[in-house]
Amino acid sequence: MNEQAAPASKAVGSARPQLDALTGLRFLAALHVVTFHFGVSAAASSGSAVIESVARMGFIGVGLFFVLSGFVLAYNYTGEDGGLRGDRRGFVAARFSRVYPLFVFALLLIAPIYLAQLVELYGPRVGLLRAAVTGVPALLMLQAWTPFTLASWNGPGWSLSAEAFFYLTFPWIVGRLRCATWRQLAGVGAALFVVAIAAPLALFIAGRFVPLEATTVRLLGGALTLQDLGERTVGFNPLLRLPEFVFGVCLGKYFLARRARGAAPGGDAGAWLAGGSSAALLAIFSFAGHFPDLRYVLQIGMFPLFGLLILGLADGGGALGRVLSTRAMIRLGEASYAVYILQTPLWHIFAKAVLSPEVRAERNAGAFAYLAFVAFLTGASFLAYGLIEAPAREWLKRRLLAGRTRPVRSVLGA
C-alpha cells in the first residue's frame, strides 16, 4: 500500500532508475478509494451516470495497490541472482517501519469515535468488550482474517492486514521465482488469474441459486448473513487476495528481465500499454458501477488490466506517464498512504465540524462538501507524512535493526 517506486538510497549493487509515474499513480488509486467511501453522493449529484459509476468503482483501487505493491517490491528487492536483494530481516523491518506508525496513528484518531459508536449500539458492557476483542487483531494487523473483525476500528486498514501478510510471504515468493523464465512467469500469471477469479465467480453463481441471505450467523454482538460472510471472505481475506500481489511480483521480475536484456524505457510500447489499459479501465468503470452484483467478480478480475497499466507506466507510459511523473504528482503520491489510511478518522472529524448529523450518518455530502473534504484530507496527509510517517519510519527502522553487524541494505527510502 505504501510502496514508492523511487530508491532514496543505494542498495546492494547499483541503484535502479526511479519509476516516478508509479508514485503518482498511487495518489489516483487512493483518491478513487476515498471517492467510493465518501463521494458517491457528490458524483450522483452531477447528474452524470458515467461519473457516478466511476465513483462507485472506487473499491477497485485496493486491487491496484496490491498488484503495484508486488511489482515495486520485485523491482527494488530482486537481486542479480533473481532472489531477495539483501536479507530477510532487513526487508521485513523496512516494510514494517514504513506502514505501522501511521497505521497506529489512524487507530488512535478513530478510537474515541469507534468506542462511542459501539457503546451507543450495544451498550457499555457489550460495546467495550467488543472493542477489546476486535482491538487486538486490529492492532496486530490481523483483522482481515475473519469476517467479524474485518471492518472493525479503521475500516480501510483491512488492506494493511493483507499487505502485512504479503510482506511476510515476499522473500519466499521471490525465492521460488528465482530462475523463472518469462514464459514461466506468464504461465504463473495466467494460473493466478484462474485461481483468483474462482472464488468470486462461485459466490456470484451461488447467490443466484441458494438463499444465502436467509441464514444469519451471530458473533461478538454482531450478525452476518451467509451472503455477508461469503462477500467478506472472498473480497477481503488476505489469502484469497494473495494472487494479485504475486501477479505483481511476476510482472516486476519480467520487467527486470527485459531491462537486463537491454530494453530501453520510454518507447512506444509503454505508451500504448499505459494508454490502452487506462482507456479500457475507464470504459469498464463508466458502466460497471451500476451492477453491484458483479462487485467481487470485478474486484478480483481486473488485476490483469492493472498489471498492463503498471507495466506501461514503468516503461515510460507516454503522455500519461509524463503527467504522473510531474513534481506535484510525485509529492501527492508520497502522501497517498496517509490519504488512504487516514480517510475514515479525518472524515469523522471533518463531518463533525462541517456537516449536519443527517448528512454525516448517510455520508451524503454534496459536491462542494466532498471537494472541501478532499482538500482537508490531502493537506492533513502532507502534514502526517512529514511530521509522523517519515520520521517515525526512520526511528522504528533503527530500533528494529539495532545491533546488526553488517550495513543495512535499503531501497525505496524503506
N, C-alpha and C positions, 0 to 999 in steps of 0.2 A: 504493500500500500504506500510505502514511503520510500521507494527506490528512486534515486536520482541517477540519471544516465550520464553523469559527468564526473570523472575521477577528480577529487580535490587534492589528492596526494599520490605520490608514486608508490606502486606496489612492486611485487616481485617482477623483475624484468622491466620492460618499458611501459610507460603509461599509455593506455589506449585512448584513441581520439574521443572527444566528447560527442554525445548524441543529444544535442540541446533540444531538438524537436520533441523528443520523448518526455523531457521535463515539462515543456509547455503543454503537451498532451495530458499530463496528469491533472492540470488545473481544469481543463474542459471536462474530463471524466468526473472529477469531484463536484463541479458545478452542476453537471447533469443529475447526479445523485441528489444534491441539495434541492434542485428543482422538482424532482419526483416527490420528495418528502414535504416540501413547503410551498411549491409554486404551481401546482396543477390548477388550483382555482384561478390564480392570476393568468395562467395560459388560457384557460377556458373563457375568461372574460374578454379575451382578444377577439372572440368570435370566429377564430380560425380553427377548423377541425384538425388541420395539419399541425399547428403549433401545440394544441392540446395533446395530440397523440405523441409528439416528440417528448413533451414533458412527462407523460405517463410512462414512457420507456426509460426513464432515468435509472431505474433499478439495474439496467444493463451495465451501467458504469462500473459496478464492482467486478463483473466478469472481465472487463477490460483491464482493471487493475491487476487481477490475478495473472492474466497472460503477460502483461507488461512486467510484473514482478519476476516471473520466471525468466523472461528474455534478458532483462537487465542484470539479474544475478548471474546468469550464464555468461553474459558478455564480460562482466567485471571479475568474476571469481573462477573462471575456467583457465587453467594453466596451459602452458605449451604442450604438456603431455596429455591434455584432454581431461585431466582430473581436477580436483579442487585446487585453486590457486591460493596458497597459504595453508594455514592449519585450521582444523575444525573449531578449536576453542576460540581463536581469533574471529572466525566468521560468525559464530553464534553470539559472542559478546558484542560484535559490531551491530548485528541486526537487533538484538535485544535493546541495546543502548539507544538505537535510533527510534524505536517505536514506543518503548514502555513509559518514559517520563511523561509525554503528552497524553498518553492513554490514561495514566493515573490522574493527571490534572483534570481531564474531562470527567472522570468519575467523581472527583471532589466537587466539581462545579455542579454536577447533576444530583449529588447526594441529597441535599435538603429538599429539592423538588420531588425526587423519586420517593423519598421517605414519606413526605406529606401525602402524595398520591396513594401510596399503599395503606397508610393509616386511614385515609378517607374511604377507601374502597373496602377494606377488610376489618377495620377496627384496629386499635393499638396493639393488641396481643398478636393476632394473626399477621397483621401488617409488618410489624417489626421482626417476627420470626421469618416471614417470607423474605424480607430484606436481608437478613443474616444468611439464610440458606442460599439465596441466589447471589449474594455478595461475594462469597468465597470463590466460586467458579469465575465470576466476572473479574475479580482481582487477579486471578491466576491465568486469565485469558483462555478459559476452558468453556465459556458459556455457550458456544455454538454447538457443543457436542450433544446437548439434549434439547428437545423441542420446548421444554418447560422453562429453561433458563436462557434460551436464545435471545429474547427481546428484553431481558431484564436490564435495569440500570441504563446504561447508554446504548441504545439500540444499534446504531451504526458500528459499535465496537465489535459486533459479531464477526465482521470480516477480519479484524486483527487476531481474533481467535483462530481463524483459518490460516492467516499468514504466519502465525507463530508455529503452527504445525508444518507449514510448507518450509519454513526456515530450518526446522529440525531435520526434515527429510532431504533437504537440498544436497548436502555432502554425499549422501548415499546415492541419490538420483544421478548426480553428475558423474559419480564414480562408475555407475552401471552403464552410462552412455559414453564412457571414456573413449572407446575405439570405434564408435558407431560411424558408419559412412553416411553420406547424405541420403542415399536410398533407404538405409535402415531407419534414419531419423524420420523420413517421410512415412515409412510404414508404421512406425510407432505413433506418429501424429494422427494418422488415419484410424488406427486402433483406439487411440484415446478418445477420438470423437464418437466412435460407435459405443464405447463403454459409457461415456459421459451422458449421451443422449438417451440411453436405455431407460434409466430411472424416471426422468420426467415424462417420457412417452408412455411408460407403463402407468404412471399416475394419471395422465390425461385420459387414457383409454379406460382405466378402472373407474374414473369418475363418471363415465358415460353409462356404465352397466351396473355399478354397485352403489347403493345409497350410503356413501361414506359420511354424509352429514348426520345420519340417523343415530350414530353411536358416539357417546361422549366419554372421555377419559378425564378424571379429576386427580389433581396432584398439587401440593403446595398452595392450596386455596384457590387454584385456577382450574379452568375446564377447557379442554380442547376436543374438537370432533376428530374422527379419524381422517377427515379431509385436511384439517389443520395440521395434524401430526404428519401426514404424508407430505404436505407442502413445506413444512418447516424442516423436514428431514431432507427431501430432495433438493430444495433450494438453498440450504444453508449448512448442511453437515460438512465439515472440513474434508472428510474422506471422499465424499462424492464431488466436491469441488476441486480436488487434487488434480484431475486430468487437465484442467485449464492451465494450472501452474506448470505441470510437466510439459504440456504443449509449448508453453513459452520458453522453457528450458531447451527443448529441441530446436526451436527457431533460433534461439541465441547461439547455440552451438553450430547450427547451419550457417548463420551469418558470419561467425568467426572463421569457419572453414572457407567460405567464399573470400573473405579478406586475406586469409593465408595463401590462397591461390592467386592473389594479386588483383582481385576485382576492385575496381576503383569506385568510391562512393560518388553520389551526385549525378548519376547517369539518368537516362530516360526511364529505365526500368523502375527505379524508385519513385519517380514522379507518377508513372502510370499506376503502380501498385497503390500508392497513397491516395491518388485522386479517384481511382476506380473503386477501391474498398470504402472510402468515405462516402462516395456517392451512393453506393449500394446500401450502406448503413443508414444514411439519411432517408433513402427511399423506403426502407423497411420501417424505420421509426415513424414515418409520416402517416402510416395507416395501422401498424400492428398494435399501437397503444389502445385501440378501440376493441381489442379482442383479449380481455383479461384471462379467459380460459386457457390461452396459449402462453401465459406468462412464463411458466417454468420451462416449457419447451424452448422458448426464445431465449430465456436467460442462460441456458446452457448451450443451445445450438448456434449461438452467434460467434463463438470464440474463433472459428477459422477465419472469419472476416476481420476480427480484431488482430489476429496474427498477421494477416496480409497488410493491414494498416500500419502496424508496428514495424514490420519488415521494410515497407516502403519508406516510412519516415526515417528509419535508421540508415537507409541507403540514399538519403538526401531529401526525398519527399516532394521535390518540385516547389511550386508556389506555396502549397500548404506547409511544407517543411520550413520554408523561409519565414512564414508568418509565426509558426510555433517556436521558431528559434530566435525571435526578437528578444531584446533585453527585458522588455515588460513581461512577456510570456514566461521567460525563464524565472523571473522573480516570483510571478504568480505560481508557477509550478513548484518552486521551493516551499511555498506556504500551503500547498494543496493538502498535505496531510493534516495540518491544523484546520483547514476549511472542512475537511471530511469529518474528523473525529470530534470537533467542537460544535458541529452544526446544531445538534439537539439541545445541549445546555444553553448555547447562546440564543437559540430560538426562544426558549422559555424566558430568558432574561429580556430579550428584545420585545417579545409579545406582552410580557407583564408591564413593561414601561409604555408601550405604544398602542396596543390593540385592545379592543373590548373583550370581556370574558367570552362572549358568544363566538367571536372570530378566533380567539385563542383555542377554544375547545374543538372547533371544526377545522383548524388550520386553513381557514378560508380567507386568507389575506388577498386583497386586491393587487393589481399590478404595481401600483406605486409603493404600497407597503412591502411587497416582496422585493422590489428593487432596493428599497431602503435597507431591508434585512441583509441582502447580498453585500451591499456596501459596508454595513456594520460588521458582518461576518468576515469579510475579506480584510478589513482594517485590523480587526482583533486578531486574525490569524497571522498577519505580518508581525504584530507585537508578540504573539505567542511563540512564533518561530525564532525571533531574535532574542527574546528575554528568557524563554523557558526551554524550547526544544533543542536549539543548538548548544547552549552552554551545559544543559543537563546531560545531553548525549555525551559530550566530551568528558564530563566529570564521571559519569557512570562507567564509561568505557575504561577510563584509567583505573577505577576501583576494581572492575572485573578482571582486568589484565595485570593487576599489581603483582610483582614478584616474578614475572616472566623473565627468563634468562636470555631470550632472543628477541630481536626487534619485532614490534607489532607490524604486520602486513596490512595495510589499509587502503581501500579504494572507496570511491563514491563519497568521500567525506564520512565514511561509516566507522 
